[in-house]
Amino acid sequence: MSCATCGAGLDDAGQAHTCPVVPSADWELAGRRVIRFAVAYGAAAAAVIPLFVQATRGPFPGVAIPALLLIVNLAISAVLLGGLLGLLICVIVWVVQTVRLSRSYGSPAAGHLGYWGIGLFVVLFATAYLRPAGVTASAALLVQSAERLIAVVALIAGVAHTRRWIGRRSPAPAAVHPSSRPAAGDWDASVWDPEVQHEISRRRRS
């Protein structure tokens, strides 16, 4: 015997069966948004390097800092802040949903890579704000930007792997057999109810 919902096998006695939890649309959306916000944050973090190089290249005629660099700096800062806030919200939603799914599907022996990716992102994110001792400002900026980019790559790779891992184990929607689809003759009561046809014939004869 098999479950009519997920197709899993049942014992001979047909004991009660608990179907696997199907990933919700919120979980799918949260996973995609985690990746998108991480990409936006990584791009903004990488853009800091050329901005810093341009700003420290030398004095500009007439002004200390060109207005364009100031505007670009504000835009990058806004993307960094927005990316972090978006990541915080979406990661919380995604982790809560993944924990719920893990109760149904289980998890690898070493844990989901998504959790490890999030943890590494947090550690590298905090470390990036610590300036290494005995290095110049330019070298420190390169190290910090590299740490942020590695954090983003680890986060995206971990979340993407866990999404695929759960997706491969989630029950697929049951296919509808062609014979179960309504046909034109299904609405004709005389076809599937002989008593109706008999009553119609009797009234015609009377």
C-alpha positions in Angstrom: 0.0 0.0 0.0 1.1 3.6 -0.5 0.1 7.0 0.7 -2.4 8.7 -1.7 -0.8 12.1 -0.9 2.9 11.6 -1.1 3.2 8.1 -2.5 5.2 6.7 0.4 4.8 3.1 1.2 2.6 1.9 4.1 2.8 -1.3 6.0 0.4 -4.2 5.4 -1.9 -3.0 8.1 -2.1 0.5 6.6 -1.0 2.2 9.7 -1.2 6.0 10.0 1.3 7.8 7.9 2.8 11.3 8.3 3.4 12.9 4.9 6.6 15.0 4.5 6.1 18.8 4.8 6.0 20.5 1.4 8.3 23.6 1.2 6.1 26.7 1.4 6.1 29.6 -1.0 7.5 31.8 1.8 10.5 29.5 2.2 11.2 29.5 -1.5 10.8 33.3 -1.7 13.0 33.9 1.4 15.8 31.7 0.0 15.8 33.6 -3.3 15.8 37.0 -1.5 18.7 35.9 0.7 20.7 35.3 -2.4 19.7 38.5 -4.1 20.4 40.7 -1.0 23.7 38.9 -0.6 24.7 39.7 -4.2 23.7 43.3 -3.7 25.7 43.6 -0.5 28.7 41.9 -2.1 28.6 44.2 -5.2 28.4 47.3 -2.9 31.3 46.0 -0.8 33.5 45.5 -3.9 32.6 48.9 -5.2 34.2 50.5 -2.1 37.7 49.6 -3.4 37.7 51.7 -6.6 35.9 54.5 -4.8 38.6 54.6 -2.1 41.4 54.5 -4.7 39.8 57.3 -6.6 39.2 59.4 -3.5 42.8 59.0 -2.3 44.6 59.3 -5.6 45.5 63.0 -5.0 44.1 66.4 -4.4 41.4 67.6 -6.8 41.6 71.1 -8.2 39.3 73.5 -6.3 37.7 70.9 -4.0 38.8 68.4 -1.4 36.3 65.7 -2.3 34.4 65.9 -5.6 30.6 65.9 -5.3 30.3 62.9 -7.5 32.4 60.8 -5.2 30.3 61.9 -2.3 27.1 60.9 -4.1 28.5 57.5 -5.1 29.7 57.0 -1.5 26.2 57.7 -0.2 24.6 55.4 -2.8 27.0 52.5 -1.9 26.3 53.1 1.8 22.6 52.9 1.2 23.0 49.6 -0.7 25.1 48.2 2.0 22.6 49.1 4.7 19.6 48.0 2.7 21.4 44.7 1.8 22.1 44.0 5.5 18.6 44.8 6.6 17.1 42.6 3.8 19.5 39.8 4.7 18.6 40.0 8.4 14.9 39.7 7.7 15.1 37.1 5.0 17.7 34.9 6.8 15.5 34.8 9.9 12.4 33.7 7.8 14.5 31.2 5.8 16.1 29.6 8.9 12.8 29.2 10.8 11.2 27.5 7.7 14.3 25.4 7.2 14.2 24.1 10.8 10.6 23.2 10.3 11.4 21.3 7.0 14.4 19.6 8.6 12.0 17.9 11.1 10.4 16.2 8.2 13.4 15.5 5.9 16.2 15.4 8.4 19.6 16.9 7.8 23.1 15.8 6.7 25.4 14.5 9.3 27.4 17.7 9.4 24.3 19.9 9.3 22.9 22.0 6.5 25.5 24.0 4.6 23.1 26.9 4.7 23.5 27.1 8.5 27.3 27.0 8.1 27.2 29.6 5.4 25.2 32.0 7.6 27.5 31.4 10.5 30.6 32.1 8.4 29.0 35.2 7.0 28.4 36.6 10.5 32.0 35.8 11.7 33.6 37.4 8.6 31.2 40.3 8.7 32.3 41.1 12.3 36.0 40.5 11.5 35.9 42.8 8.5 35.4 45.8 10.9 38.6 44.9 12.8 41.6 46.7 11.2 44.7 44.5 11.1 47.6 45.9 13.1 50.6 47.3 11.3 49.0 47.7 7.9 48.2 50.7 5.8 44.7 52.0 5.2 44.7 50.7 1.7 45.9 47.2 2.6 43.3 47.1 5.4 40.6 48.1 3.0 41.6 45.3 0.6 41.6 42.7 3.5 38.2 43.9 4.8 36.6 43.9 1.3 38.0 40.4 0.7 36.5 39.1 4.0 33.1 40.6 3.0 33.2 39.0 -0.4 34.2 35.6 1.0 31.4 35.9 3.5 28.9 36.6 0.7 30.1 33.6 -1.4 29.9 31.3 1.6 26.4 32.5 2.4 25.1 32.1 -1.2 26.7 28.7 -1.6 25.4 27.4 1.6 21.8 28.6 1.1 21.7 27.4 -2.5 23.0 23.9 -1.5 20.4 23.5 1.3 17.6 24.7 -1.0 18.6 22.0 -3.6 19.0 19.4 -0.9 15.5 19.9 0.4 14.1 20.4 -3.0 15.3 16.9 -4.1 13.6 15.3 -1.1 10.3 17.3 -1.2 7.3 15.4 -2.6 6.4 16.4 -6.1 2.8 17.4 -6.8 0.7 14.3 -7.7 0.2 14.0 -11.4 -3.5 14.0 -12.6 -4.3 10.9 -14.6 -6.0 11.7 -17.9 -9.0 9.5 -16.9 -9.6 11.7 -13.8 -10.1 14.9 -15.8 -13.7 16.0 -16.4 -15.0 15.2 -19.9 -18.0 16.4 -21.8 -19.8 13.1 -21.2 -19.3 13.4 -17.4 -22.1 16.0 -17.2 -24.6 13.7 -18.9 -26.3 12.0 -16.0 -27.8 9.3 -18.3 -24.3 8.0 -19.0 -23.2 7.3 -15.4 -26.6 6.8 -13.7 -28.7 4.0 -15.4 -31.7 4.8 -13.1 -31.9 8.3 -14.6 -31.9 6.9 -18.1 -34.5 4.3 -17.1 -36.8 7.0 -15.7 -36.4 9.1 -18.8 -37.3 6.2 -21.0 -40.4 5.3 -18.8 -41.7 8.9 -19.0 -41.3 8.9 -22.8 -43.4 5.7 -23.1 -46.1 7.0 -20.8 
